[in-house]
Amino acid sequence: MIITGIVVGYLILINIAGFLMMRADKRRAVRHKWRIRERSLFLCAAIGGSAGSWIGMYVFRHKTKHLRFVLGIPAILVLQIAVVFLLIRQAVL
């Protein structure tokens, strides 16, 4: 049970980070300032922050015209959901 709490806490924090990274990059884009690398945005999504990144994309209308993000971030999210489903299924069986 402790591990479940740690995993849930991690996922909450990494998704908040993904959301805030989209916000920060959008603000920097509008102000013509230094930007967050796309690689970093995808890395955050890949390590568990895909839901927060995806929500941030649409809340801040950021990267929504980039096919790489429009398809990539949801694809990562679907893969992560599938992995969680499989892990839960393995634990039950």
DSSP file (Angstrom, degrees, kcal/mol; ACC not computed):
  #  RESIDUE AA STRUCTURE BP1 BP2  ACC     N-H-->O    O-->H-N    N-H-->O    O-->H-N    TCO  KAPPA ALPHA  PHI   PSI    X-CA   Y-CA   Z-CA
    1    1 A M     >        0   0    0      0, 0.0     4,-1.9     0, 0.0     5,-0.1   0.000 360.0 360.0 360.0 -34.0    0.0    0.0    0.0
    2    2 A I  H  >  +     0   0    0      1,-0.2     4,-2.1     2,-0.2     5,-0.2   0.908 360.0  52.2 -63.8 -40.8    2.9    2.4    0.7
    3    3 A I  H  > S+     0   0    0      1,-0.2     4,-2.7     2,-0.2    -1,-0.2   0.893 106.1  54.4 -63.1 -39.4    4.2    1.9   -2.8
    4    4 A T  H  > S+     0   0    0      1,-0.2     4,-2.7     2,-0.2    -1,-0.2   0.919 108.7  48.8 -59.8 -43.9    0.8    2.7   -4.3
    5    5 A G  H  X S+     0   0    0     -4,-1.9     4,-2.5     2,-0.2    -1,-0.2   0.885 111.3  49.4 -62.9 -39.8    0.8    6.0   -2.4
    6    6 A I  H  X S+     0   0    0     -4,-2.1     4,-2.6     2,-0.2    -2,-0.2   0.925 112.4  47.5 -65.3 -44.5    4.2    6.8   -3.6
    7    7 A V  H  X S+     0   0    0     -4,-2.7     4,-2.6     2,-0.2    -2,-0.2   0.924 113.2  47.7 -64.0 -45.0    3.3    6.1   -7.2
    8    8 A V  H  X S+     0   0    0     -4,-2.7     4,-2.2     2,-0.2    -1,-0.2   0.921 112.8  49.2 -62.6 -43.9    0.1    8.1   -7.0
    9    9 A G  H  X S+     0   0    0     -4,-2.5     4,-2.4    -5,-0.2    -2,-0.2   0.911 111.3  49.6 -60.5 -43.4    2.0   11.0   -5.4
   10   10 A Y  H  X S+     0   0    0     -4,-2.6     4,-3.0     1,-0.2     5,-0.3   0.935 110.6  49.6 -60.5 -47.4    4.6   10.9   -8.1
   11   11 A L  H  X S+     0   0    0     -4,-2.6     4,-1.8     1,-0.2    -1,-0.2   0.879 110.3  50.4 -63.0 -38.0    2.0   10.9  -10.9
   12   12 A I  H  X S+     0   0    0     -4,-2.2     4,-2.0    -5,-0.2    -1,-0.2   0.951 114.3  44.3 -62.8 -48.6    0.2   13.8   -9.4
   13   13 A L  H  X S+     0   0    0     -4,-2.4     4,-2.2     1,-0.2    -2,-0.2   0.904 113.6  48.5 -65.3 -42.5    3.5   15.8   -9.1
   14   14 A I  H  X S+     0   0    0     -4,-3.0     4,-2.2     1,-0.2    -1,-0.2   0.839 111.6  50.5 -70.3 -31.4    4.8   14.9  -12.6
   15   15 A N  H  X S+     0   0    0     -4,-1.8     4,-2.3    -5,-0.3    -1,-0.2   0.868 109.3  50.3 -73.2 -35.8    1.5   15.8  -14.2
   16   16 A I  H  X S+     0   0    0     -4,-2.0     4,-2.7     2,-0.2    -2,-0.2   0.910 110.8  51.0 -62.7 -41.3    1.4   19.2  -12.4
   17   17 A A  H  X S+     0   0    0     -4,-2.2     4,-2.4     2,-0.2    -2,-0.2   0.917 109.6  49.2 -62.4 -44.0    5.0   19.7  -13.7
   18   18 A G  H  X S+     0   0    0     -4,-2.2     4,-1.8     2,-0.2    -1,-0.2   0.910 112.4  48.3 -61.2 -42.9    3.9   18.8  -17.3
   19   19 A F  H  X S+     0   0    0     -4,-2.3     4,-1.8     1,-0.2    -2,-0.2   0.934 113.8  46.0 -61.2 -48.2    1.0   21.2  -17.0
   20   20 A L  H  X S+     0   0    0     -4,-2.7     4,-2.8     1,-0.2    -2,-0.2   0.814 107.8  57.4 -69.0 -30.3    3.2   24.0  -15.6
   21   21 A M  H  X S+     0   0    0     -4,-2.4     4,-2.6     2,-0.2    -1,-0.2   0.901 106.8  49.0 -66.2 -39.3    5.8   23.4  -18.3
   22   22 A M  H  X S+     0   0    0     -4,-1.8     4,-2.1     2,-0.2    -2,-0.2   0.908 112.6  48.7 -64.3 -40.7    3.3   24.0  -21.0
   23   23 A R  H  X S+     0   0    0     -4,-1.8     4,-2.4     2,-0.2    -2,-0.2   0.939 112.8  46.9 -62.7 -47.4    2.2   27.2  -19.3
   24   24 A A  H  X S+     0   0    0     -4,-2.8     4,-2.3     1,-0.2    -2,-0.2   0.908 112.7  48.8 -63.4 -42.8    5.8   28.4  -18.9
   25   25 A D  H  X S+     0   0    0     -4,-2.6     4,-2.2     2,-0.2    -1,-0.2   0.885 110.8  50.8 -67.5 -37.2    6.7   27.6  -22.5
   26   26 A K  H  X S+     0   0    0     -4,-2.1     4,-2.4     2,-0.2    -2,-0.2   0.932 110.7  48.8 -63.9 -45.6    3.5   29.4  -23.8
   27   27 A R  H  X S+     0   0    0     -4,-2.4     4,-1.8     1,-0.2    -2,-0.2   0.909 112.4  48.3 -60.3 -41.8    4.3   32.5  -21.7
   28   28 A R  H  <>S+     0   0    0     -4,-2.3     5,-2.9     2,-0.2     4,-0.3   0.874 110.0  52.3 -67.2 -36.5    7.9   32.5  -23.0
   29   29 A A  H ><5S+     0   0    0     -4,-2.2     3,-1.1     1,-0.2    -2,-0.2   0.926 109.6  48.5 -64.3 -44.6    6.7   32.1  -26.6
   30   30 A V  H 3<5S+     0   0    0     -4,-2.4    -1,-0.2     1,-0.3    -2,-0.2   0.871 115.2  44.9 -62.8 -36.9    4.4   35.0  -26.3
   31   31 A R  T 3<5S-     0   0    0     -4,-1.8    -1,-0.3    -5,-0.2    -2,-0.2   0.350 110.5-121.4 -90.4   5.8    7.1   37.2  -24.8
   32   32 A H  T < 5 +     0   0    0     -3,-1.1    -3,-0.2    -4,-0.3     2,-0.2   0.898  66.7 136.8  54.4  45.2    9.7   36.0  -27.4
   33   33 A K      < -     0   0    0     -5,-2.9    -1,-0.2     1,-0.2    -2,-0.0  -0.526  63.6 -53.0-110.9 179.7   12.0   34.7  -24.7
   34   34 A W        -     0   0    0     -2,-0.2     2,-0.2    -3,-0.1    -1,-0.2  -0.260  63.1-143.5 -53.7 136.4   14.1   31.5  -24.2
   35   35 A R        -     0   0    0     -3,-0.1     2,-0.4    -7,-0.1   -10,-0.1  -0.659  13.6-107.4-108.9 159.7   11.9   28.4  -24.7
   36   36 A I        -     0   0    0     -2,-0.2     5,-0.1   -15,-0.2    -1,-0.0  -0.702  47.8-106.3 -80.2 133.5   11.7   25.0  -23.1
   37   37 A R     >  -     0   0    0     -2,-0.4     4,-1.8     1,-0.1     3,-0.4  -0.304  16.2-129.8 -62.2 142.2   13.0   22.4  -25.5
   38   38 A E  H  > S+     0   0    0      1,-0.2     4,-2.6     2,-0.2     5,-0.2   0.869 110.5  60.7 -58.8 -35.9   10.4   20.2  -27.1
   39   39 A R  H  > S+     0   0    0      1,-0.2     4,-2.3     2,-0.2    -1,-0.2   0.887 103.9  49.3 -58.6 -39.7   12.5   17.2  -26.0
   40   40 A S  H  > S+     0   0    0     -3,-0.4     4,-2.3     2,-0.2    -1,-0.2   0.886 109.2  51.6 -68.9 -38.8   12.0   18.3  -22.4
   41   41 A L  H  X S+     0   0    0     -4,-1.8     4,-1.7     1,-0.2    -2,-0.2   0.921 113.7  44.3 -63.3 -43.2    8.3   18.6  -22.9
   42   42 A F  H  X S+     0   0    0     -4,-2.6     4,-2.9     2,-0.2    -2,-0.2   0.872 110.5  55.0 -68.6 -36.7    8.1   15.1  -24.3
   43   43 A L  H  X S+     0   0    0     -4,-2.3     4,-1.9    -5,-0.2     6,-0.2   0.928 106.7  50.4 -62.2 -44.6   10.4   13.7  -21.6
   44   44 A C  H  <>S+     0   0    0     -4,-2.3     5,-2.2     1,-0.2    -1,-0.2   0.913 113.2  46.5 -59.4 -42.3    8.1   15.0  -18.9
   45   45 A A  I ><>S+     0   0    0     -4,-1.7     3,-1.5     4,-0.2     5,-0.9   0.915 110.9  52.9 -64.3 -42.8    5.2   13.4  -20.7
   46   46 A A  I 3<5S+     0   0    0     -4,-2.9    -1,-0.2     1,-0.3    -2,-0.2   0.795 103.8  55.4 -66.8 -29.6    7.1   10.1  -21.2
   47   47 A I  I 3<5S-     0   0    0     -4,-1.9    -1,-0.3    -5,-0.2    -2,-0.2   0.235 138.9 -69.9 -91.8  16.2    8.0    9.8  -17.5
   48   48 A G  I < 5S+     0   0    0     -3,-1.5     3,-0.4    -5,-0.1    -3,-0.2   0.361 109.5 101.6 122.5  -5.3    4.4   10.0  -16.4
   49   49 A G  I  >< +     0   0    0     -5,-2.2     4,-2.3    -6,-0.2    -4,-0.2   0.088  42.6 113.4 -98.6  24.9    3.3   13.6  -17.0
   50   50 A S  H  ><S+     0   0    0     -5,-0.9     4,-2.6     1,-0.2     5,-0.2   0.881  75.3  50.7 -66.6 -38.7    1.3   13.0  -20.2
   51   51 A A  H  > S+     0   0    0     -3,-0.4     4,-2.5     2,-0.2     5,-0.2   0.937 113.7  44.7 -65.1 -45.6   -2.1   13.8  -18.8
   52   52 A G  H  > S+     0   0    0      2,-0.2     4,-2.5     1,-0.2    -2,-0.2   0.886 114.6  49.2 -64.9 -38.9   -0.9   17.1  -17.4
   53   53 A S  H  X S+     0   0    0     -4,-2.3     4,-2.2     2,-0.2    -2,-0.2   0.916 111.8  48.7 -65.2 -43.0    0.9   18.0  -20.5
   54   54 A W  H  X S+     0   0    0     -4,-2.6     4,-1.3     2,-0.2    -2,-0.2   0.916 113.3  46.1 -64.9 -44.5   -2.1   17.2  -22.7
   55   55 A I  H  X S+     0   0    0     -4,-2.5     4,-2.7     1,-0.2     3,-0.3   0.924 112.2  52.2 -62.8 -44.0   -4.4   19.2  -20.5
   56   56 A G  H  X S+     0   0    0     -4,-2.5     4,-2.2     1,-0.2     6,-0.3   0.853 102.1  60.3 -61.1 -35.9   -1.9   22.1  -20.5
   57   57 A M  H  <>S+     0   0    0     -4,-2.2     5,-2.5     1,-0.2     7,-0.2   0.913 114.8  33.9 -56.7 -43.5   -1.7   22.0  -24.3
   58   58 A Y  H  <5S+     0   0    0     -4,-1.3    -2,-0.2    -3,-0.3    -1,-0.2   0.819 115.1  54.3 -88.5 -32.2   -5.4   22.8  -24.6
   59   59 A V  H  <5S+     0   0    0     -4,-2.7    -2,-0.2     1,-0.2    -3,-0.2   0.917 123.2  29.8 -64.7 -41.7   -5.8   25.0  -21.5
   60   60 A F  T  <5S-     0   0    0     -4,-2.2    -1,-0.2    -5,-0.2    -2,-0.2   0.379 105.1-126.2 -98.8   3.1   -3.0   27.3  -22.8
   61   61 A R  T   5 +     0   0    0     -4,-0.2     2,-0.5     1,-0.2    -3,-0.2   0.941  57.8 152.7  49.0  54.5   -3.6   26.6  -26.5
   62   62 A H      < -     0   0    0     -5,-2.5    -1,-0.2    -6,-0.3    -2,-0.1  -0.960  59.2  -5.3-123.0 129.6    0.0   25.7  -26.8
   63   63 A K  S >  S+     0   0    0     -2,-0.5     3,-0.9    -3,-0.1     7,-0.3   0.631  87.1 129.0  67.7  16.5    1.6   23.3  -29.4
   64   64 A T  T 3   +     0   0    0     -7,-0.2    -1,-0.1     1,-0.2    -2,-0.1   0.576  69.9  51.8 -80.0  -8.1   -1.9   22.4  -30.6
   65   65 A K  T 3  S+     0   0    0     -4,-0.1     2,-0.8     1,-0.0    -1,-0.2   0.395  88.6  93.5-102.6   0.3   -0.9   23.1  -34.3
   66   66 A H    X>  -     0   0    0     -3,-0.9     4,-2.7     1,-0.2     3,-1.2  -0.846  63.9-156.9 -98.4 110.6    2.1   20.8  -34.0
   67   67 A L  H 3>>S+     0   0    0     -2,-0.8     4,-2.4     1,-0.3     5,-0.6   0.829  91.8  63.4 -55.9 -34.4    1.1   17.4  -35.3
   68   68 A R  H 3>5S+     0   0    0      1,-0.2     4,-1.4     2,-0.2    -1,-0.3   0.879 113.1  34.3 -58.2 -38.6    4.0   15.9  -33.3
   69   69 A F  H <>5S+     0   0    0     -3,-1.2     4,-1.7    -6,-0.2    -2,-0.2   0.882 113.9  56.7 -83.6 -41.8    2.4   17.1  -30.1
   70   70 A V  H  <5S+     0   0    0     -4,-2.7    -2,-0.2    -7,-0.3    -3,-0.2   0.859 125.3  23.6 -60.2 -36.1   -1.3   16.6  -31.1
   71   71 A L  H  X5S+     0   0    0     -4,-2.4     4,-1.7    -5,-0.2    -1,-0.2   0.804 122.4  54.8 -95.7 -36.6   -0.6   13.0  -31.8
   72   72 A G  H  X<S+     0   0    0     -4,-1.4     4,-2.3    -5,-0.6    -3,-0.2   0.923 104.9  48.0 -69.0 -48.4    2.4   12.3  -29.6
   73   73 A I  H  X S+     0   0    0     -4,-1.7     4,-2.2     1,-0.2    -1,-0.2   0.940 115.0  44.9 -64.3 -47.8    1.2   13.4  -26.2
   74   74 A P  H  > S+     0   0    0      0, 0.0     4,-2.7     0, 0.0    -1,-0.2   0.877 111.5  54.9 -63.1 -33.8   -2.1   11.5  -26.4
   75   75 A A  H  X S+     0   0    0     -4,-1.7     4,-2.3     2,-0.2    -2,-0.2   0.917 108.5  47.8 -63.4 -42.1   -0.2    8.4  -27.8
   76   76 A I  H  X S+     0   0    0     -4,-2.3     4,-2.5     2,-0.2    -1,-0.2   0.919 111.5  51.3 -62.2 -43.0    2.1    8.5  -24.8
   77   77 A L  H  X S+     0   0    0     -4,-2.2     4,-2.5     2,-0.2    -2,-0.2   0.920 109.4  49.4 -61.0 -45.2   -1.0    8.8  -22.5
   78   78 A V  H  X S+     0   0    0     -4,-2.7     4,-2.4     1,-0.2    -1,-0.2   0.915 111.5  49.4 -61.7 -43.4   -2.7    5.8  -24.1
   79   79 A L  H  X S+     0   0    0     -4,-2.3     4,-2.3     1,-0.2    -1,-0.2   0.912 111.2  49.4 -61.6 -42.4    0.4    3.7  -23.7
   80   80 A Q  H  X S+     0   0    0     -4,-2.5     4,-2.3     2,-0.2    -2,-0.2   0.897 110.6  49.5 -65.9 -39.5    0.8    4.7  -20.1
   81   81 A I  H  X S+     0   0    0     -4,-2.5     4,-2.7     2,-0.2    -1,-0.2   0.909 110.7  51.0 -64.2 -41.2   -2.9    3.8  -19.4
   82   82 A A  H  X S+     0   0    0     -4,-2.4     4,-2.5     2,-0.2    -2,-0.2   0.904 109.9  49.5 -62.4 -41.9   -2.4    0.5  -21.1
   83   83 A V  H  X S+     0   0    0     -4,-2.3     4,-2.6     2,-0.2    -2,-0.2   0.923 111.8  48.0 -63.7 -44.4    0.7   -0.3  -19.0
   84   84 A V  H  X S+     0   0    0     -4,-2.3     4,-2.7     2,-0.2     5,-0.2   0.924 111.5  51.1 -62.3 -43.7   -1.2    0.6  -15.8
   85   85 A F  H  X S+     0   0    0     -4,-2.7     4,-2.5     1,-0.2    -2,-0.2   0.929 111.9  46.7 -58.6 -45.9   -4.1   -1.5  -16.8
   86   86 A L  H  X S+     0   0    0     -4,-2.5     4,-2.4     2,-0.2    -1,-0.2   0.893 112.1  50.3 -65.0 -40.0   -1.8   -4.5  -17.5
   87   87 A L  H  X S+     0   0    0     -4,-2.6     4,-2.0     2,-0.2    -2,-0.2   0.917 112.6  46.3 -64.6 -42.7    0.0   -4.0  -14.2
   88   88 A I  H  X S+     0   0    0     -4,-2.7     4,-1.8     2,-0.2    -2,-0.2   0.912 112.2  51.2 -65.6 -41.9   -3.2   -3.9  -12.3
   89   89 A R  H  X S+     0   0    0     -4,-2.5     4,-2.1    -5,-0.2    -2,-0.2   0.899 109.9  49.8 -62.5 -40.9   -4.5   -6.9  -14.2
   90   90 A Q  H  < S+     0   0    0     -4,-2.4    -1,-0.2     1,-0.2    -2,-0.2   0.886 109.4  52.0 -64.0 -38.9   -1.3   -8.9  -13.4
   91   91 A A  H  < S+     0   0    0     -4,-2.0    -1,-0.2     1,-0.2    -2,-0.2   0.839 111.1  47.3 -68.3 -32.6   -1.6   -7.9   -9.7
   92   92 A V  H  <        0   0    0     -4,-1.8    -1,-0.2     1,-0.2    -2,-0.2   0.875 360.0 360.0 -76.9 -38.4   -5.2   -9.2   -9.5
   93   93 A L     <        0   0    0     -4,-2.1    -1,-0.2    -5,-0.2    -2,-0.2   0.503 360.0 360.0 -76.3 360.0   -4.5  -12.5  -11.3
